[in-house]
Amino acid sequence: MPELPEVEALAGYLTEHLVGRRIERVMPAAVSVLKTYDPPPDAVEGRTVTAVRRHGKFLDLATDDGPHLVFHLARAGWLHWRESLPQAPPRPGKGPLALRVRLEGGDGFDLTEAGTQKRLAVYCVRDPSDVPGIARLGADPLSPAFTLQAFAGLLRAERRQVKGVLRDQSVIAGIGNAYSDEILHAARMSPFKLAATLTDAETADLYEALGTTLREAVERSRGHAAAELKAEKKTGLKVHGRTGQPCPVCGDTIREVSFSDSSLQYCPTCQTGGKPLADRRLSRLLK
């Protein structure tokens, strides 16, 4: 799933390619992708894109005195820039294409989604806050307002495992499964530790790891074309998706805990006192 660094990079890429350009056509290829109908998606046609912004994992295309076209790529969605797009609308079908946006001049982008679980979402709204997922977003970790004091206040209210708190979009916006693994590895912290039990020193370490991990990932992604961002994300990951490989810090074998619809990766030596977490249901909290 694209997370904050990739979506931030996409916002930068689209700013360069869209701002000041006029939208000619918005062509849905899958009815399920549209989550709003008033205003309709064609309300942005003929309008100029004035800004591209990120809200958590959402991308927001603002138009001149008009609606916003907002989309969330979900787990298997992606944006593909096309130098030339046909004028004819795409045929609805079972393929990966979900939505096409054509600019005056013939270029534009496709939103696609792999797999059978169609969760990619597109909204045409008068204000980004009309999107329920944006209205529920918590603090943005790249905002100057996201201070150590603010972060500590968020954690004190949470009797949940820290991994789940980092992924909760209503608490901190933009972090998903991959970067929560990376942040916890950098902080040398068990994913099962209760957030409210962190000491002041542990909170400071986690805050520093969170900021450094995200900022470095954003810098690695900045300037890359949309087509290159997935590969760029993988090259920067130290533990996530690397089960069975040696930890780049200590050399221990990276382990995995599987859930019904996801998994987490961690290093026992760096994060859990050398104790492997064999299974979420059987493992006890490691402090």
ABEGO torsion letter per residue (X at the ends): XBBAAAAAAAAAAAAAAABGBBBABBBBABAAABABAOBBAAAABGBBBABBBBBEABBBBBBBGBBBBBBBAEAABBBBBBABBBABBBBBBABABABBBBBBGGBEBBBBBBEABBABBBBBBABAAABAAAAABBBBAABAABBAAAAAAAAAABABBAAAAAABAAABBGBBAAAAAAAAAAAGBBAABBAAABBAAAAAAAAAAAAAAAAAAAAAABGBBAAAAAAAAAAABAABGABGBBBAAAGBBBBBBBBAABBBBBBAAAAAGGBBBABAAABBBBX
